[in-house]
Amino acid sequence: MAPLTLHRCPTPTDVLCPCGRVARELKRAGLEFDTVREPLRKRDRERVVALTGQPKVPVLVLEDGEAIVDSRRIVEHLEARGA
């Protein structure tokens, strides 16, 4: 199992949404990560709510269990860690 987990929308491509932006950045950085596709409807995203208290994706769960919400914050975190 990869140390990072990306919870993202069900969009099948990495081009159309903020979730795809995060996936592209993780791949560009060469980081190994697991992908969990969350339901399209926010009310059905129980896992995300349990992790973050809110239903929005993308969510990146780090090695230590910390969850980062919002594509911009995730990309900033990746840049700060030198990825």
N, CA and C atoms as an extended XYZ file, in Angstrom:
249
Properties=species:S:1:pos:R:3:atomname:S:1:resname:S:1:resid:I:1 pbc="F F F"
N         0.840       -1.189        0.000 N   MET     1
C         0.000        0.000        0.000 CA  MET     1
C         0.881        1.247        0.000 C   MET     1
N         0.517        2.211       -0.820 N   ALA     2
C         1.287        3.451       -0.928 CA  ALA     2
C         1.099        4.305        0.328 C   ALA     2
N         2.094        5.108        0.661 N   PRO     3
C         1.984        5.944        1.858 CA  PRO     3
C         1.006        7.105        1.697 C   PRO     3
N         0.681        7.502        0.473 N   LEU     4
C        -0.257        8.592        0.213 CA  LEU     4
C        -1.540        8.033       -0.389 C   LEU     4
N        -2.663        8.646       -0.035 N   THR     5
C        -3.950        8.243       -0.602 CA  THR     5
C        -4.671        9.488       -1.094 C   THR     5
N        -5.078        9.453       -2.353 N   LEU     6
C        -5.828       10.555       -2.947 CA  LEU     6
C        -7.292       10.153       -3.062 C   LEU     6
N        -8.144       10.864       -2.358 N   HIS     7
C        -9.590       10.693       -2.491 CA  HIS     7
C       -10.031       11.703       -3.528 C   HIS     7
N       -10.664       11.205       -4.599 N   ARG     8
C       -11.005       12.078       -5.709 CA  ARG     8
C       -12.364       11.738       -6.290 C   ARG     8
N       -12.822       12.580       -7.187 N   CYS     9
C       -14.107       12.376       -7.847 CA  CYS     9
C       -14.017       11.209       -8.825 C   CYS     9
N       -15.151       10.762       -9.342 N   PRO    10
C       -15.143        9.615      -10.255 CA  PRO    10
C       -14.764        9.948      -11.698 C   PRO    10
N       -14.389       11.188      -11.996 N   THR    11
C       -14.003       11.559      -13.356 CA  THR    11
C       -12.854       10.673      -13.812 C   THR    11
N       -12.983       10.012      -14.968 N   PRO    12
C       -11.983        9.027      -15.395 CA  PRO    12
C       -10.695        9.609      -15.983 C   PRO    12
N       -10.595       10.907      -16.085 N   THR    13
C        -9.413       11.515      -16.679 CA  THR    13
C        -8.734       12.442      -15.676 C   THR    13
N        -7.483       12.776      -15.919 N   ASP    14
C        -6.740       13.702      -15.058 CA  ASP    14
C        -6.693       15.100      -15.652 C   ASP    14
N        -7.622       15.419      -16.556 N   VAL    15
C        -7.577       16.700      -17.257 CA  VAL    15
C        -8.691       17.642      -16.824 C   VAL    15
N        -9.854       17.132      -16.493 N   LEU    16
C       -11.048       17.955      -16.395 CA  LEU    16
C       -11.352       18.583      -15.044 C   LEU    16
N       -10.685       18.218      -13.989 N   CYS    17
C       -11.118       18.681      -12.670 CA  CYS    17
C        -9.923       18.922      -11.744 C   CYS    17
N       -10.166       19.568      -10.593 N   PRO    18
C        -9.099       19.786       -9.618 CA  PRO    18
C        -8.486       18.482       -9.102 C   PRO    18
N        -9.286       17.428       -9.039 N   CYS    19
C        -8.750       16.133       -8.607 CA  CYS    19
C        -7.670       15.652       -9.575 C   CYS    19
N        -7.918       15.860      -10.850 N   GLY    20
C        -6.946       15.491      -11.871 CA  GLY    20
C        -5.669       16.296      -11.766 C   GLY    20
N        -5.800       17.566      -11.407 N   ARG    21
C        -4.606       18.400      -11.227 CA  ARG    21
C        -3.704       17.818      -10.145 C   ARG    21
N        -4.315       17.399       -9.039 N   VAL    22
C        -3.531       16.812       -7.944 CA  VAL    22
C        -2.888       15.504       -8.400 C   VAL    22
N        -3.637       14.665       -9.098 N   ALA    23
C        -3.090       13.398       -9.593 CA  ALA    23
C        -1.914       13.650      -10.529 C   ALA    23
N        -2.038       14.634      -11.407 N   ARG    24
C        -0.931       14.970      -12.324 CA  ARG    24
C         0.302       15.413      -11.563 C   ARG    24
N         0.116       16.242      -10.541 N   GLU    25
C         1.249       16.723       -9.751 CA  GLU    25
C         1.919       15.591       -8.979 C   GLU    25
N         1.120       14.679       -8.441 N   LEU    26
C         1.696       13.534       -7.733 CA  LEU    26
C         2.515       12.666       -8.687 C   LEU    26
N         1.984       12.423       -9.875 N   LYS    27
C         2.700       11.622      -10.875 CA  LYS    27
C         3.962       12.329      -11.339 C   LYS    27
N         3.856       13.652      -11.574 N   ARG    28
C         5.016       14.431      -12.016 CA  ARG    28
C         6.141       14.368      -10.990 C   ARG    28
N         5.753       14.368       -9.712 N   ALA    29
C         6.737       14.317       -8.633 CA  ALA    29
C         7.281       12.910       -8.412 C   ALA    29
N         6.702       11.926       -9.081 N   GLY    30
C         7.169       10.554       -8.924 CA  GLY    30
C         6.746        9.914       -7.621 C   GLY    30
N         5.700       10.435       -7.000 N   LEU    31
C         5.229        9.889       -5.725 CA  LEU    31
C         4.234        8.764       -5.965 C   LEU    31
N         4.379        7.719       -5.198 N   GLU    32
C         3.456        6.593       -5.275 CA  GLU    32
C         2.238        6.918       -4.408 C   GLU    32
N         1.051        6.687       -4.940 N   PHE    33
C        -0.159        6.979       -4.190 CA  PHE    33
C        -1.281        6.040       -4.604 C   PHE    33
N        -2.171        5.800       -3.657 N   ASP    34
C        -3.387        5.033       -3.927 CA  ASP    34
C        -4.493        6.014       -4.273 C   ASP    34
N        -5.412        5.590       -5.112 N   THR    35
C        -6.551        6.420       -5.492 CA  THR    35
C        -7.832        5.788       -4.983 C   THR    35
N        -8.647        6.598       -4.339 N   VAL    36
C        -9.967        6.176       -3.900 CA  VAL    36
C       -10.964        7.077       -4.618 C   VAL    36
N       -11.776        6.487       -5.484 N   ARG    37
C       -12.795        7.246       -6.216 CA  ARG    37
C       -14.014        7.399       -5.320 C   ARG    37
N       -14.384        8.619       -5.072 N   GLU    38
C       -15.536        8.926       -4.226 CA  GLU    38
C       -16.763        9.168       -5.099 C   GLU    38
N       -17.967        8.989       -4.546 N   PRO    39
C       -19.190        9.219       -5.311 CA  PRO    39
C       -19.285       10.662       -5.808 C   PRO    39
N       -20.012       10.845       -6.884 N   LEU    40
C       -20.197       12.177       -7.451 CA  LEU    40
C       -20.992       13.068       -6.499 C   LEU    40
N       -22.011       12.523       -5.877 N   ARG    41
C       -22.839       13.311       -4.961 CA  ARG    41
C       -22.141       13.499       -3.623 C   ARG    41
N       -22.063       14.739       -3.185 N   LYS    42
C       -21.395       15.047       -1.924 CA  LYS    42
C       -22.044       14.338       -0.740 C   LYS    42
N       -23.350       14.178       -0.780 N   ARG    43
C       -24.042       13.555        0.359 CA  ARG    43
C       -23.678       12.081        0.526 C   ARG    43
N       -23.059       11.488       -0.492 N   ASP    44
C       -22.675       10.080       -0.440 CA  ASP    44
C       -21.200        9.866       -0.098 C   ASP    44
N       -20.506       10.904        0.278 N   ARG    45
C       -19.062       10.807        0.543 CA  ARG    45
C       -18.768       10.659        2.039 C   ARG    45
N       -19.256        9.580        2.625 N   GLU    46
C       -19.077        9.367        4.063 CA  GLU    46
C       -17.600        9.257        4.463 C   GLU    46
N       -16.793        8.595        3.625 N   ARG    47
C       -15.361        8.444        3.953 CA  ARG    47
C       -14.669        9.793        4.043 C   ARG    47
N       -14.982       10.679        3.095 N   VAL    48
C       -14.354       12.007        3.093 CA  VAL    48
C       -14.806       12.803        4.311 C   VAL    48
N       -16.083       12.742        4.624 N   VAL    49
C       -16.598       13.451        5.798 CA  VAL    49
C       -15.935       12.919        7.068 C   VAL    49
N       -15.733       11.614        7.147 N   ALA    50
C       -15.074       11.034        8.319 CA  ALA    50
C       -13.629       11.517        8.450 C   ALA    50
N       -12.964       11.720        7.334 N   LEU    51
C       -11.568       12.170        7.351 CA  LEU    51
C       -11.426       13.654        7.651 C   LEU    51
N       -12.324       14.466        7.079 N   THR    52
C       -12.115       15.911        7.087 CA  THR    52
C       -13.238       16.732        7.699 C   THR    52
N       -14.390       16.132        7.909 N   GLY    53
C       -15.524       16.875        8.434 CA  GLY    53
C       -16.308       17.619        7.363 C   GLY    53
N       -15.935       17.461        6.125 N   GLN    54
C       -16.626       18.099        5.007 CA  GLN    54
C       -16.596       17.161        3.813 C   GLN    54
N       -17.474       17.357        2.803 N   PRO    55
C       -17.577       16.392        1.711 CA  PRO    55
C       -16.797       16.708        0.438 C   PRO    55
N       -15.965       17.734        0.446 N   LYS    56
C       -15.295       18.143       -0.802 CA  LYS    56
C       -14.072       17.283       -1.107 C   LYS    56
N       -13.844       17.073       -2.401 N   VAL    57
C       -12.639       16.407       -2.884 CA  VAL    57
C       -11.928       17.359       -3.829 C   VAL    57
N       -10.638       17.255       -4.033 N   PRO    58
C        -9.750       16.187       -3.607 CA  PRO    58
C        -9.303       16.323       -2.156 C   PRO    58
N        -8.944       15.169       -1.606 N   VAL    59
C        -8.359       15.080       -0.277 CA  VAL    59
C        -7.135       14.181       -0.402 C   VAL    59
N        -6.005       14.660        0.082 N   LEU    60
C        -4.786       13.857        0.104 CA  LEU    60
C        -4.485       13.485        1.541 C   LEU    60
N        -4.421       12.180        1.807 N   VAL    61
C        -4.081       11.686        3.137 CA  VAL    61
C        -2.596       11.344        3.122 C   VAL    61
N        -1.853       11.980        4.022 N   LEU    62
C        -0.398       11.826        4.076 CA  LEU    62
C         0.008       10.592        4.868 C   LEU    62
N         1.304       10.354        4.907 N   GLU    63
C         1.864        9.201        5.600 CA  GLU    63
C         1.473        9.147        7.063 C   GLU    63
N         1.391       10.311        7.704 N   ASP    64
C         1.083       10.363        9.135 CA  ASP    64
C        -0.416       10.401        9.429 C   ASP    64
N        -1.250       10.299        8.389 N   GLY    65
C        -2.692       10.297        8.559 CA  GLY    65
C        -3.336       11.660        8.429 C   GLY    65
N        -2.522       12.709        8.318 N   GLU    66
C        -3.072       14.056        8.138 CA  GLU    66
C        -3.749       14.149        6.778 C   GLU    66
N        -4.887       14.817        6.737 N   ALA    67
C        -5.624       14.981        5.483 CA  ALA    67
C        -5.568       16.438        5.044 C   ALA    67
N        -5.214       16.652        3.780 N   ILE    68
C        -5.179       17.999        3.209 CA  ILE    68
C        -6.305       18.090        2.187 C   ILE    68
N        -7.112       19.144        2.322 N   VAL    69
C        -8.260       19.366        1.449 CA  VAL    69
C        -7.945       20.542        0.530 C   VAL    69
N        -8.462       20.511       -0.696 N   ASP    70
C        -8.362       21.580       -1.679 CA  ASP    70
C        -7.114       21.389       -2.545 C   ASP    70
N        -7.341       21.385       -3.834 N   SER    71
C        -6.252       21.114       -4.779 CA  SER    71
C        -5.111       22.116       -4.644 C   SER    71
N        -5.424       23.367       -4.435 N   ARG    72
C        -4.372       24.387       -4.312 CA  ARG    72
C        -3.497       24.120       -3.090 C   ARG    72
N        -4.131       23.818       -1.960 N   ARG    73
C        -3.358       23.525       -0.747 CA  ARG    73
C        -2.525       22.257       -0.905 C   ARG    73
N        -3.078       21.268       -1.587 N   ILE    74
C        -2.335       20.023       -1.800 CA  ILE    74
C        -1.108       20.279       -2.656 C   ILE    74
N        -1.273       21.022       -3.749 N   VAL    75
C        -0.138       21.320       -4.639 CA  VAL    75
C         0.901       22.156       -3.892 C   VAL    75
N         0.465       23.113       -3.085 N   GLU    76
C         1.409       23.905       -2.278 CA  GLU    76
C         2.187       23.011       -1.314 C   GLU    76
N         1.517       22.056       -0.707 N   HIS    77
C         2.189       21.114        0.200 CA  HIS    77
C         3.238       20.293       -0.566 C   HIS    77
N         2.882       19.819       -1.741 N   LEU    78
C         3.825       19.033       -2.535 CA  LEU    78
C         5.046       19.864       -2.919 C   LEU    78
N         4.828       21.115       -3.286 N   GLU    79
C         5.945       21.998       -3.636 CA  GLU    79
C         6.821       22.267       -2.425 C   GLU    79
N         6.201       22.460       -1.261 N   ALA    80
C         6.958       22.745       -0.033 CA  ALA    80
C         7.809       21.564        0.406 C   ALA    80
N         7.334       20.348        0.148 N   ARG    81
C         8.111       19.178        0.541 CA  ARG    81
C         9.138       18.791       -0.503 C   ARG    81
N         9.204       19.586       -1.568 N   GLY    82
C        10.214       19.348       -2.587 CA  GLY    82
C         9.865       18.255       -3.567 C   GLY    82
N         8.595       17.949       -3.656 N   ALA    83
C         8.161       16.888       -4.559 CA  ALA    83
C         7.979       17.413       -5.969 C   ALA    83
